[in-house]
Amino acid sequence: MSDQTDNLLYRLVYEIPGCEQICELRLLYAKKALQLLKRKNDRYCTLYGADAIQDVAAYIKEPPDSHLAVSCEKGESCRK
């Protein structure tokens, strides 16, 4: 992932109340994250670029790995 993709992922975590980790975007807040991407598309495109938006949307839509789901539920970091 590019730096801009990472920056957009962190931005979504910050903007979604209750979301504390990137892995939670697809485990618990996928619908809300995708709605935010759609609603703020123009703003995010200016700040992060179209590629970052596509990468983030693809990340959110892909099914989570089972070990990540368990780690996230336990409050462990999902990113290495």
Backbone as XML, in Angstrom:
<?xml version="1.0"?>
<chain id="A" units="angstrom">
  <residue number="1" name="MET">
    <atom name="N" x="0.833" y="-1.184" z="0.000"/>
    <atom name="CA" x="0.000" y="0.000" z="0.000"/>
    <atom name="C" x="0.876" y="1.246" z="0.000"/>
  </residue>
  <residue number="2" name="SER">
    <atom name="N" x="0.341" y="2.278" z="-0.601"/>
    <atom name="CA" x="1.078" y="3.537" z="-0.645"/>
    <atom name="C" x="0.869" y="4.329" z="0.651"/>
  </residue>
  <residue number="3" name="ASP">
    <atom name="N" x="1.687" y="5.333" z="0.829"/>
    <atom name="CA" x="1.537" y="6.200" z="2.007"/>
    <atom name="C" x="0.171" y="6.873" z="2.021"/>
  </residue>
  <residue number="4" name="GLN">
    <atom name="N" x="-0.299" y="7.278" z="0.841"/>
    <atom name="CA" x="-1.599" y="7.942" z="0.766"/>
    <atom name="C" x="-2.726" y="6.986" z="1.151"/>
  </residue>
  <residue number="5" name="THR">
    <atom name="N" x="-2.600" y="5.725" z="0.777"/>
    <atom name="CA" x="-3.598" y="4.724" z="1.163"/>
    <atom name="C" x="-3.600" y="4.560" z="2.676"/>
  </residue>
  <residue number="6" name="ASP">
    <atom name="N" x="-2.425" y="4.441" z="3.256"/>
    <atom name="CA" x="-2.323" y="4.337" z="4.720"/>
    <atom name="C" x="-2.914" y="5.573" z="5.397"/>
  </residue>
  <residue number="7" name="ASN">
    <atom name="N" x="-2.596" y="6.746" z="4.860"/>
    <atom name="CA" x="-3.118" y="7.986" z="5.437"/>
    <atom name="C" x="-4.644" y="8.017" z="5.397"/>
  </residue>
  <residue number="8" name="LEU">
    <atom name="N" x="-5.228" y="7.556" z="4.298"/>
    <atom name="CA" x="-6.686" y="7.539" z="4.181"/>
    <atom name="C" x="-7.295" y="6.521" z="5.142"/>
  </residue>
  <residue number="9" name="LEU">
    <atom name="N" x="-6.655" y="5.376" z="5.307"/>
    <atom name="CA" x="-7.148" y="4.387" z="6.276"/>
    <atom name="C" x="-7.172" y="4.982" z="7.684"/>
  </residue>
  <residue number="10" name="TYR">
    <atom name="N" x="-6.089" y="5.640" z="8.065"/>
    <atom name="CA" x="-6.038" y="6.265" z="9.391"/>
    <atom name="C" x="-7.067" y="7.389" z="9.521"/>
  </residue>
  <residue number="11" name="ARG">
    <atom name="N" x="-7.292" y="8.116" z="8.438"/>
    <atom name="CA" x="-8.302" y="9.183" z="8.448"/>
    <atom name="C" x="-9.687" y="8.607" z="8.732"/>
  </residue>
  <residue number="12" name="LEU">
    <atom name="N" x="-10.012" y="7.471" z="8.089"/>
    <atom name="CA" x="-11.313" y="6.843" z="8.313"/>
    <atom name="C" x="-11.444" y="6.358" z="9.754"/>
  </residue>
  <residue number="13" name="VAL">
    <atom name="N" x="-10.381" y="5.776" z="10.292"/>
    <atom name="CA" x="-10.404" y="5.333" z="11.691"/>
    <atom name="C" x="-10.696" y="6.529" z="12.589"/>
  </residue>
  <residue number="14" name="TYR">
    <atom name="N" x="-10.053" y="7.648" z="12.311"/>
    <atom name="CA" x="-10.244" y="8.858" z="13.114"/>
    <atom name="C" x="-11.669" y="9.401" z="12.990"/>
  </residue>
  <residue number="15" name="GLU">
    <atom name="N" x="-12.238" y="9.341" z="11.788"/>
    <atom name="CA" x="-13.541" y="9.960" z="11.537"/>
    <atom name="C" x="-14.732" y="9.104" z="11.962"/>
  </residue>
  <residue number="16" name="ILE">
    <atom name="N" x="-14.544" y="7.819" z="12.177"/>
    <atom name="CA" x="-15.660" y="6.945" z="12.554"/>
    <atom name="C" x="-15.652" y="6.768" z="14.070"/>
  </residue>
  <residue number="17" name="PRO">
    <atom name="N" x="-16.678" y="7.278" z="14.736"/>
    <atom name="CA" x="-16.742" y="7.147" z="16.196"/>
    <atom name="C" x="-16.726" y="5.678" z="16.633"/>
  </residue>
  <residue number="18" name="GLY">
    <atom name="N" x="-15.875" y="5.373" z="17.597"/>
    <atom name="CA" x="-15.772" y="4.017" z="18.119"/>
    <atom name="C" x="-14.742" y="3.157" z="17.420"/>
  </residue>
  <residue number="19" name="CYS">
    <atom name="N" x="-14.318" y="3.555" z="16.246"/>
    <atom name="CA" x="-13.315" y="2.790" z="15.495"/>
    <atom name="C" x="-11.934" y="3.172" z="16.021"/>
  </residue>
  <residue number="20" name="GLU">
    <atom name="N" x="-11.164" y="2.162" z="16.422"/>
    <atom name="CA" x="-9.857" y="2.425" z="17.012"/>
    <atom name="C" x="-8.697" y="1.822" z="16.232"/>
  </residue>
  <residue number="21" name="GLN">
    <atom name="N" x="-8.980" y="0.865" z="15.345"/>
    <atom name="CA" x="-7.921" y="0.198" z="14.598"/>
    <atom name="C" x="-8.335" y="0.056" z="13.138"/>
  </residue>
  <residue number="22" name="ILE">
    <atom name="N" x="-7.355" y="-0.026" z="12.269"/>
    <atom name="CA" x="-7.638" y="-0.174" z="10.845"/>
    <atom name="C" x="-8.417" y="-1.454" z="10.568"/>
  </residue>
  <residue number="23" name="CYS">
    <atom name="N" x="-8.091" y="-2.537" z="11.250"/>
    <atom name="CA" x="-8.794" y="-3.800" z="10.981"/>
    <atom name="C" x="-10.279" y="-3.697" z="11.311"/>
  </residue>
  <residue number="24" name="GLU">
    <atom name="N" x="-10.631" y="-2.805" z="12.211"/>
    <atom name="CA" x="-12.041" y="-2.629" z="12.557"/>
    <atom name="C" x="-12.839" y="-2.022" z="11.411"/>
  </residue>
  <residue number="25" name="LEU">
    <atom name="N" x="-12.165" y="-1.343" z="10.490"/>
    <atom name="CA" x="-12.879" y="-0.752" z="9.361"/>
    <atom name="C" x="-13.652" y="-1.811" z="8.588"/>
  </residue>
  <residue number="26" name="ARG">
    <atom name="N" x="-13.050" y="-2.972" z="8.375"/>
    <atom name="CA" x="-13.778" y="-3.999" z="7.623"/>
    <atom name="C" x="-14.484" y="-5.005" z="8.514"/>
  </residue>
  <residue number="27" name="LEU">
    <atom name="N" x="-14.049" y="-5.142" z="9.752"/>
    <atom name="CA" x="-14.701" y="-6.096" z="10.654"/>
    <atom name="C" x="-15.984" y="-5.539" z="11.251"/>
  </residue>
  <residue number="28" name="LEU">
    <atom name="N" x="-15.963" y="-4.286" z="11.655"/>
    <atom name="CA" x="-17.086" y="-3.715" z="12.396"/>
    <atom name="C" x="-17.741" y="-2.508" z="11.724"/>
  </residue>
  <residue number="29" name="TYR">
    <atom name="N" x="-16.991" y="-1.795" z="10.903"/>
    <atom name="CA" x="-17.487" y="-0.527" z="10.370"/>
    <atom name="C" x="-17.413" y="-0.450" z="8.846"/>
  </residue>
  <residue number="30" name="ALA">
    <atom name="N" x="-17.476" y="-1.576" z="8.161"/>
    <atom name="CA" x="-17.329" y="-1.586" z="6.701"/>
    <atom name="C" x="-18.378" y="-0.713" z="6.015"/>
  </residue>
  <residue number="31" name="LYS">
    <atom name="N" x="-19.622" y="-0.883" z="6.398"/>
    <atom name="CA" x="-20.699" y="-0.121" z="5.757"/>
    <atom name="C" x="-20.513" y="1.380" z="5.977"/>
  </residue>
  <residue number="32" name="LYS">
    <atom name="N" x="-20.199" y="1.757" z="7.199"/>
    <atom name="CA" x="-20.004" y="3.173" z="7.529"/>
    <atom name="C" x="-18.778" y="3.739" z="6.799"/>
  </residue>
  <residue number="33" name="ALA">
    <atom name="N" x="-17.704" y="2.956" z="6.718"/>
    <atom name="CA" x="-16.489" y="3.416" z="6.036"/>
    <atom name="C" x="-16.746" y="3.620" z="4.544"/>
  </residue>
  <residue number="34" name="LEU">
    <atom name="N" x="-17.462" y="2.692" z="3.923"/>
    <atom name="CA" x="-17.769" y="2.826" z="2.500"/>
    <atom name="C" x="-18.700" y="4.013" z="2.249"/>
  </residue>
  <residue number="35" name="GLN">
    <atom name="N" x="-19.632" y="4.252" z="3.152"/>
    <atom name="CA" x="-20.514" y="5.419" z="3.026"/>
    <atom name="C" x="-19.710" y="6.711" z="3.119"/>
  </residue>
  <residue number="36" name="LEU">
    <atom name="N" x="-18.755" y="6.746" z="4.024"/>
    <atom name="CA" x="-17.911" y="7.927" z="4.175"/>
    <atom name="C" x="-17.075" y="8.158" z="2.923"/>
  </residue>
  <residue number="37" name="LEU">
    <atom name="N" x="-16.516" y="7.072" z="2.364"/>
    <atom name="CA" x="-15.734" y="7.192" z="1.131"/>
    <atom name="C" x="-16.590" y="7.772" z="0.010"/>
  </residue>
  <residue number="38" name="LYS">
    <atom name="N" x="-17.818" y="7.310" z="-0.079"/>
    <atom name="CA" x="-18.714" y="7.792" z="-1.130"/>
    <atom name="C" x="-19.113" y="9.250" z="-0.891"/>
  </residue>
  <residue number="39" name="ARG">
    <atom name="N" x="-19.478" y="9.561" z="0.345"/>
    <atom name="CA" x="-19.950" y="10.902" z="0.679"/>
    <atom name="C" x="-18.854" y="11.964" z="0.536"/>
  </residue>
  <residue number="40" name="LYS">
    <atom name="N" x="-17.631" y="11.601" z="0.918"/>
    <atom name="CA" x="-16.530" y="12.574" z="0.893"/>
    <atom name="C" x="-15.540" y="12.279" z="-0.232"/>
  </residue>
  <residue number="41" name="ASN">
    <atom name="N" x="-16.022" y="11.657" z="-1.298"/>
    <atom name="CA" x="-15.162" y="11.230" z="-2.397"/>
    <atom name="C" x="-14.340" y="12.378" z="-2.973"/>
  </residue>
  <residue number="42" name="ASP">
    <atom name="N" x="-14.979" y="13.504" z="-3.258"/>
    <atom name="CA" x="-14.255" y="14.633" z="-3.854"/>
    <atom name="C" x="-13.150" y="15.142" z="-2.935"/>
  </residue>
  <residue number="43" name="ARG">
    <atom name="N" x="-13.464" y="15.265" z="-1.669"/>
    <atom name="CA" x="-12.480" y="15.754" z="-0.692"/>
    <atom name="C" x="-11.315" y="14.772" z="-0.556"/>
  </residue>
  <residue number="44" name="TYR">
    <atom name="N" x="-11.643" y="13.495" z="-0.394"/>
    <atom name="CA" x="-10.598" y="12.482" z="-0.247"/>
    <atom name="C" x="-9.761" y="12.352" z="-1.517"/>
  </residue>
  <residue number="45" name="CYS">
    <atom name="N" x="-10.402" y="12.514" z="-2.671"/>
    <atom name="CA" x="-9.673" y="12.420" z="-3.935"/>
    <atom name="C" x="-8.634" y="13.535" z="-4.025"/>
  </residue>
  <residue number="46" name="THR">
    <atom name="N" x="-9.011" y="14.724" z="-3.587"/>
    <atom name="CA" x="-8.083" y="15.851" z="-3.589"/>
    <atom name="C" x="-6.927" y="15.608" z="-2.616"/>
  </residue>
  <residue number="47" name="LEU">
    <atom name="N" x="-7.239" y="15.097" z="-1.437"/>
    <atom name="CA" x="-6.219" y="14.902" z="-0.402"/>
    <atom name="C" x="-5.340" y="13.675" z="-0.630"/>
  </residue>
  <residue number="48" name="TYR">
    <atom name="N" x="-5.945" y="12.566" z="-1.064"/>
    <atom name="CA" x="-5.231" y="11.285" z="-1.088"/>
    <atom name="C" x="-5.086" y="10.664" z="-2.475"/>
  </residue>
  <residue number="49" name="GLY">
    <atom name="N" x="-5.898" y="11.085" z="-3.439"/>
    <atom name="CA" x="-5.833" y="10.554" z="-4.792"/>
    <atom name="C" x="-6.810" y="9.412" z="-5.021"/>
  </residue>
  <residue number="50" name="ALA">
    <atom name="N" x="-7.192" y="9.246" z="-6.275"/>
    <atom name="CA" x="-8.172" y="8.221" z="-6.651"/>
    <atom name="C" x="-7.658" y="6.812" z="-6.371"/>
  </residue>
  <residue number="51" name="ASP">
    <atom name="N" x="-6.363" y="6.586" z="-6.573"/>
    <atom name="CA" x="-5.800" y="5.248" z="-6.319"/>
    <atom name="C" x="-5.947" y="4.851" z="-4.857"/>
  </residue>
  <residue number="52" name="ALA">
    <atom name="N" x="-5.720" y="5.790" z="-3.960"/>
    <atom name="CA" x="-5.854" y="5.498" z="-2.527"/>
    <atom name="C" x="-7.299" y="5.147" z="-2.187"/>
  </residue>
  <residue number="53" name="ILE">
    <atom name="N" x="-8.246" y="5.866" z="-2.767"/>
    <atom name="CA" x="-9.658" y="5.580" z="-2.515"/>
    <atom name="C" x="-10.011" y="4.183" z="-3.003"/>
  </residue>
  <residue number="54" name="GLN">
    <atom name="N" x="-9.548" y="3.822" z="-4.190"/>
    <atom name="CA" x="-9.812" y="2.482" z="-4.733"/>
    <atom name="C" x="-9.167" y="1.405" z="-3.870"/>
  </residue>
  <residue number="55" name="ASP">
    <atom name="N" x="-7.938" y="1.630" z="-3.443"/>
    <atom name="CA" x="-7.240" y="0.653" z="-2.600"/>
    <atom name="C" x="-7.950" y="0.454" z="-1.261"/>
  </residue>
  <residue number="56" name="VAL">
    <atom name="N" x="-8.386" y="1.542" z="-0.660"/>
    <atom name="CA" x="-9.075" y="1.465" z="0.631"/>
    <atom name="C" x="-10.420" y="0.762" z="0.477"/>
  </residue>
  <residue number="57" name="ALA">
    <atom name="N" x="-11.161" y="1.097" z="-0.567"/>
    <atom name="CA" x="-12.451" y="0.442" z="-0.803"/>
    <atom name="C" x="-12.255" y="-1.058" z="-1.008"/>
  </residue>
  <residue number="58" name="ALA">
    <atom name="N" x="-11.226" y="-1.441" z="-1.751"/>
    <atom name="CA" x="-10.944" y="-2.864" z="-1.970"/>
    <atom name="C" x="-10.564" y="-3.547" z="-0.658"/>
  </residue>
  <residue number="59" name="TYR">
    <atom name="N" x="-9.768" y="-2.881" z="0.162"/>
    <atom name="CA" x="-9.378" y="-3.438" z="1.463"/>
    <atom name="C" x="-10.604" y="-3.673" z="2.343"/>
  </residue>
  <residue number="60" name="ILE">
    <atom name="N" x="-11.488" y="-2.698" z="2.391"/>
    <atom name="CA" x="-12.672" y="-2.797" z="3.248"/>
    <atom name="C" x="-13.601" y="-3.904" z="2.770"/>
  </residue>
  <residue number="61" name="LYS">
    <atom name="N" x="-13.702" y="-4.076" z="1.455"/>
    <atom name="CA" x="-14.625" y="-5.066" z="0.891"/>
    <atom name="C" x="-14.103" y="-6.496" z="0.973"/>
  </residue>
  <residue number="62" name="GLU">
    <atom name="N" x="-12.781" y="-6.684" z="1.065"/>
    <atom name="CA" x="-12.262" y="-8.056" z="1.086"/>
    <atom name="C" x="-12.550" y="-8.704" z="2.432"/>
  </residue>
  <residue number="63" name="PRO">
    <atom name="N" x="-12.846" y="-10.014" z="2.413"/>
    <atom name="CA" x="-13.169" y="-10.688" z="3.676"/>
    <atom name="C" x="-11.955" y="-10.715" z="4.608"/>
  </residue>
  <residue number="64" name="PRO">
    <atom name="N" x="-12.174" y="-10.483" z="5.884"/>
    <atom name="CA" x="-11.054" y="-10.483" z="6.833"/>
    <atom name="C" x="-10.517" y="-11.890" z="7.060"/>
  </residue>
  <residue number="65" name="ASP">
    <atom name="N" x="-9.226" y="-11.977" z="7.306"/>
    <atom name="CA" x="-8.623" y="-13.253" z="7.689"/>
    <atom name="C" x="-9.117" y="-13.613" z="9.079"/>
  </residue>
  <residue number="66" name="SER">
    <atom name="N" x="-9.331" y="-14.885" z="9.320"/>
    <atom name="CA" x="-9.876" y="-15.298" z="10.618"/>
    <atom name="C" x="-8.947" y="-14.925" z="11.770"/>
  </residue>
  <residue number="67" name="HIS">
    <atom name="N" x="-7.628" y="-15.017" z="11.574"/>
    <atom name="CA" x="-6.715" y="-14.675" z="12.667"/>
    <atom name="C" x="-6.755" y="-13.180" z="12.966"/>
  </residue>
  <residue number="68" name="LEU">
    <atom name="N" x="-7.023" y="-12.358" z="11.945"/>
    <atom name="CA" x="-7.146" y="-10.926" z="12.190"/>
    <atom name="C" x="-8.403" y="-10.618" z="12.979"/>
  </residue>
  <residue number="69" name="ALA">
    <atom name="N" x="-9.472" y="-11.319" z="12.673"/>
    <atom name="CA" x="-10.732" y="-11.098" z="13.388"/>
    <atom name="C" x="-10.563" y="-11.422" z="14.866"/>
  </residue>
  <residue number="70" name="VAL">
    <atom name="N" x="-9.880" y="-12.506" z="15.164"/>
    <atom name="CA" x="-9.657" y="-12.897" z="16.557"/>
    <atom name="C" x="-8.767" y="-11.870" z="17.245"/>
  </residue>
  <residue number="71" name="SER">
    <atom name="N" x="-7.694" y="-11.444" z="16.585"/>
    <atom name="CA" x="-6.795" y="-10.445" z="17.164"/>
    <atom name="C" x="-7.529" y="-9.147" z="17.443"/>
  </residue>
  <residue number="72" name="CYS">
    <atom name="N" x="-8.345" y="-8.740" z="16.500"/>
    <atom name="CA" x="-9.068" y="-7.481" z="16.640"/>
    <atom name="C" x="-10.080" y="-7.562" z="17.782"/>
  </residue>
  <residue number="73" name="GLU">
    <atom name="N" x="-10.751" y="-8.684" z="17.908"/>
    <atom name="CA" x="-11.715" y="-8.858" z="18.990"/>
    <atom name="C" x="-11.033" y="-8.819" z="20.353"/>
  </residue>
  <residue number="74" name="LYS">
    <atom name="N" x="-9.794" y="-9.279" z="20.412"/>
    <atom name="CA" x="-9.046" y="-9.277" z="21.670"/>
    <atom name="C" x="-8.394" y="-7.926" z="21.937"/>
  </residue>
  <residue number="75" name="GLY">
    <atom name="N" x="-8.532" y="-6.996" z="20.991"/>
    <atom name="CA" x="-7.943" y="-5.673" z="21.169"/>
    <atom name="C" x="-6.481" y="-5.606" z="20.785"/>
  </residue>
  <residue number="76" name="GLU">
    <atom name="N" x="-5.980" y="-6.647" z="20.130"/>
    <atom name="CA" x="-4.589" y="-6.652" z="19.703"/>
    <atom name="C" x="-4.461" y="-5.882" z="18.396"/>
  </residue>
  <residue number="77" name="SER">
    <atom name="N" x="-3.269" y="-5.450" z="18.097"/>
    <atom name="CA" x="-3.030" y="-4.744" z="16.853"/>
    <atom name="C" x="-3.201" y="-5.687" z="15.677"/>
  </residue>
  <residue number="78" name="CYS">
    <atom name="N" x="-3.883" y="-5.225" z="14.661"/>
    <atom name="CA" x="-4.143" y="-6.047" z="13.484"/>
    <atom name="C" x="-3.103" y="-5.820" z="12.402"/>
  </residue>
  <residue number="79" name="ARG">
    <atom name="N" x="-2.321" y="-4.767" z="12.521"/>
    <atom name="CA" x="-1.321" y="-4.457" z="11.498"/>
    <atom name="C" x="0.054" y="-4.799" z="12.024"/>
  </residue>
  <residue number="80" name="LYS">
    <atom name="N" x="0.881" y="-5.257" z="11.138"/>
    <atom name="CA" x="2.248" y="-5.614" z="11.528"/>
    <atom name="C" x="3.211" y="-4.567" z="11.059"/>
  </residue>
</chain>
